[in-house]
């Protein structure tokens, strides 16, 4: 399974990604600002989602809001 970011670049485990849009996290008071970088992402079983860490919390982000850093 090949996972691609919003620009079409292929993502792999351990890559760094950057947000391209401000996001509100459902079920949490966390607001993520555009330009925030997440390091060491993990791919999930779904091709349109990746897991990453925000502080001590693990969140799942859709790849349509990410670009490879």
C-alpha positions in Angstrom: 0.0 0.0 0.0 1.4 3.4 -1.0 0.6 6.5 1.2 0.9 9.9 -0.4 0.7 13.4 1.0 -1.3 16.4 -0.5 1.5 17.0 -3.0 1.8 13.4 -4.2 5.0 12.6 -2.4 5.2 9.0 -1.0 5.2 8.8 2.8 7.0 6.1 4.9 7.3 5.2 8.6 9.6 7.7 10.3 9.2 10.6 7.9 8.6 14.1 9.0 5.4 15.9 7.8 4.1 19.4 8.1 0.5 20.7 8.4 -0.9 22.8 5.5 -4.1 23.9 7.3 -5.1 24.8 10.9 -7.0 21.9 12.4 -9.1 21.3 15.5 -8.8 17.9 17.0 -12.1 16.2 17.7 -12.7 15.2 21.3 -9.9 17.3 22.6 -9.0 21.0 23.2 -5.9 20.7 21.0 -5.7 23.2 18.1 -3.0 22.5 15.5 -1.6 25.4 13.6 -0.5 25.5 10.0 3.2 24.8 9.6 3.5 22.5 12.7 6.0 19.7 12.0 5.5 16.1 13.2 8.5 13.8 13.2 8.6 10.0 13.2 5.1 9.4 11.8 3.7 5.8 11.6 1.5 4.5 8.8 -1.8 3.0 9.7 -3.8 0.3 7.9 -5.8 3.0 6.1 -4.0 4.6 3.2 -5.3 8.1 3.9 -4.3 8.3 7.6 -1.0 8.5 9.6 -0.4 8.4 13.4 1.8 11.0 15.1 2.5 12.3 18.6 1.4 15.6 20.0 3.0 15.9 23.4 2.0 12.7 25.2 -1.0 12.1 23.0 -1.1 10.0 19.8 -3.4 11.5 17.1 -4.4 10.3 13.7 -4.2 12.8 10.8 -5.5 12.6 7.3 -2.8 12.8 4.6 -4.8 15.4 2.6 -3.7 18.0 5.3 0.0 17.1 5.3 3.0 17.6 3.2 6.4 15.9 3.5 8.9 18.1 5.4 
